[in-house]
Amino acid sequence: MNLDASLNADLHCHSVVSDGTLTPEALAERAKAGGVQLWSLTDHDEIGGQQRAIDAARAAGLAYLTGTEISVSFAGRVVHIVGLGFDHEAPELIEGLRATRGGRGARAREMAASLARVGIHGAFEGALQYVGNPELISRTHFARFLVDAGHCSDVPEVFRRYLTDGKPGFVPHKWAALKDAVGWITRAGGIAVIAHPGRYGFTPTEEYALITEFMTHGGRGIEVVTGSHTAAEFQQYADTALEFGLLASRGSDFHCPDESRTDLGALPPLADRLTPVWAELAERIKH
């Protein structure tokens, strides 16, 4: 397999193990059908689906890199760090993710109580119907409940009216520290990548602070081509990767056939001028 920038790699998607709607097995089949050559399942703060993904990729004839997406707190916002190519049985990583997931249940009950105060009752029980892993109940599960219960017409409307800072249903959660998340990934033999940097709304100064601190702790990559980036952001973050000497990653951030903007395998390739993250992880790819 040629590991240059033209490779159709999709290194960011989610299954029912976190907040996706498809199983790891169904995702592997969908990735293969979409022309993906190298795949990674990156469930939020969870690696419990990795062995299933490895087995499913092998059955589908897909090359595979282990993955996860860790939520961290930085400059008062939630930033996501993707880990790729790590040992999915590393005890420190497993324990770190378990600690990060802790508290989601209590947070979810607070979210439901907040929604009840504006007349939306039964939200906790409603959200649980969409949860594959109760440890990972999230805003996405509440959003699906609010749409299916008729409170909103679609998920974007949910996040305009509820579940975001200053709106009913919003409850902050204390996530991992950037230093810890990057450390767990790198000490497990993987590479840490800043996920979808265009989504955070940082000023140039804040973004510079994120990237430089991330690199100080051993972070090495940045998502350049991803489902939430515009064509202009593909160019912007290609320039960022070159400016900072970061490896470039690519992934759809696929969650659900009915919700996701970009399907598995449907993104444009990385620019030839970039060094892809998978080129540095050749020995970690599972066939």
Beta strands, then each sheet from edge to edge (+ up, - down):
strand 1: 9-10
strand 2: 38-39
strand 3: 63-64
strand 4: 67-74
strand 5: 77-84
strand 6: 176-177
strand 7: 191-194
strand 8: 221-226
strand 9: 247-251
sheet 1: 1+ 2+ 3+
sheet 2: 6+ 4+ 5- 7+ 8+ 9+
end
